[in-house]
Amino acid sequence: MHTTRYGSACLIALSILSLRLQAQDKKDLSFRQIFKGEATGLYQPLPAIRGWADDSHYIEYRTAGGASKAWKVDAATGKAEPYATPPEGATVQVRDHDIIYTSPEGTETQLTSDTAQERNPTLSPDGKYVAFTRANDLYSIEIATKKEIRYTTDGSDVVYNGWASWVYYEEILGRASRYRAFWWSPDSRYLAYMHFDDSKVPVFPIYSEKGQHGYLENTRYPKAGDTNPAVKIGTVPVTGGKTLWADFNEKDDQYFGAPFFTPEGRLWVQWMNREQDNLKIYEINPDNGQKKEIYSEKQSTWIDWYDNIPFLTGGKGFILKSDKSGWAHLYWHNMDGSLNKQLTSGNWTVKDISAIDNKQGIIYFTARKEASPRTDLYQVNLKTAAITRLSFGDYFHAVDVSPKGSYFVTTYSNLATPPRMALLNNKGKVLRELGDAKGAQFGEYNLAQTKLQYYKTRDGLELPMTITMPLHMQPGKKYPVLISIYGGPDAGTVYDNWKMPLSTQWWAEQGVIQVAIDNRSSGQLGKMGMNYIHRQLGKHEIEDYMDAAKWLRAQSWTDTTKVCITGGSFGGYMTCMALTYGADVFTHGMANFAVTDWQLYDSHYTERYMDTPQENPEGYRITSPITYADRYKGLIRIVHGTMDDNVHMQNSIQLVDKLENLGKHFEFMVYPGERHGWRNSIKNRHSDNEMYRFIYSYLLERPFPKEFEL
């Protein structure tokens, strides 16, 4: 899979020697430069390019006299002229519970006046209506007349119209939806929306300590194996009237994904069974709600939702990205759902479609093809399926492609090269270098370098990790290791791109070996790698981390008494597994808002990988760190927010209870009122400083610098 080998213990040793010689003529970054924002001269800003005015002109924002102005730059010639950005058009927002409409000319109009909170105001495509929810019912208001139209009347504390049930918000529609579960048709003639009934979903109480008596925040939260919300999807005319429900039985154990509209305005609904191994796309008849199957896919493990379905013009079909082969690839389907052609194949992963040139029949897409830690831009010909790489070199490319793919801007870097920016055409020819992030004083500092290193798992897989060695290493001295991970499925962190955080340089100066590791489910090995974890989420992942850590422990420069791992959410779970299941390898850990038993997490996420606890009791047992608490012998700090509504503090409390009953020593810190991650800047700073104290106390065994407390 990998065309190039990166790193080895020998190369790392040579790098250390080279850096030691270079460091004699350079200076270290100071505390104030790293943590207080004092100037370094290390970097300079890249051009502020923000999309395309059209297929041949990109938009660049330039600052002069303290003001930022837009320029339209001709991609072919580089000639720039002031760009009068098109008006944003009308906007809507909620202010003091009411909807405020702002016209393209900037005139504000208050559309609603109600004591109840309006949520998610959304303009219709024709700009004549604003749809919103109020008290879990769906409404719209006609802007010209301020006539309010109410579409539903059954909204309650357990029935929601156009407002998502928690598990749909978190796992299906996504946090970016802000709970919105309604969609305008392209012609503004009707609204599609989801109706949720949470009456049979279990309630989870979250306690707040505020005030004299505190209070409970009750959330309808289905944990693994619990009853899910009953859901149906329908359409209603913009002018009001009866909702036409799509032909599904809302009492079935099923899920619905975000719907799509075809270019002709037909509603396509994504459906999935509770087991999440069969995804179907149905077209809904606008006259009677009957459904017609367009596409069906089955996998032996699980399937993910589609967040985008690009349609070709002229009714020529649509493009799906599927990982059913074990690797994500592009498939061209006719409008009736039949397969026209598979466009890409091989042991590599397509990431995203960047643009489609319908006239030339070319799709531009990004992929991890040359090497899995890098992303490049490619084009594929619809007629021949011939693939051409357009980006260049051994770099990670972040691209911004013009609407029809004639040009693209790439910001490219690798672990040894700070970001640069270039403009290329659709033949892959570099037209102009646009910028270099390397500052004038870059060469004046001692900077730790990050290297890519491959390790082998116990069953022979090859996976990457990055290592940042300490500055000013002394011969024969052993150094502590700090491993930062997340570890969730298809959420890898190891890439061959420039790492910018200056805090990395601080810990390198202090003498910490900093490591990031990807496991088999991270995406490096595509869906093929992810399939290993089915019904045993966490077991292969922690064993991969153990194998990587064993390689680190075998190196002459590692202090094997100080191998620390840290992460949040899934990374917190991995940390708990490391200090229990992997107690012979990892010595220290900081586990933030961690899952400790998959029975305690939500149904949709957990069952995608694990099936239900009723179907897979042994899988749930062997993937809980509580099961292995008796192995614990190092030092873990468990950290949680008391009002975490995602990973409930119940998780940490149950692990704490087990460790106490076993007579184990550990540390536990709570953040009152905090959710999943800290939203309060004071709490966030406190959390950071406590993490730094942990590193100084247990890994460096030195006093905590007073500068952090100022």
FENRATA-V225116 format. One record per helix or strand of 2 or more residues. SS is the DSSP state (H for helix, E for strand). FROM is the first residue (numbers start at 1). TO is the last residue. Records with the same first field share a line. If there is no record, write none. Layout:
BEGIN
SS = FROM-TO  FROM-TO
END
This chain:
BEGIN
H = 9-23  31-35  166-171  175-177  313-315  442-444  502-510  526-533  539-553  570-580  598-600  603-610  617-622  625-631  650-661  681-700  706-709
E = 48-54  57-64  67-74  80-82  91-95  98-102  108-110  118-123  129-134  137-142  148-150  159-161  182-184  190-197  203-208  215-220  230-237  244-245  254-256  260-261  267-273  278-284  291-298  310-311  318-322  329-333  339-342  349-357  362-368  376-381  387-389  396-401  407-414  417-425  430-436  450-456  462-468  479-484  512-517  558-568  588-592  635-641  667-671
END
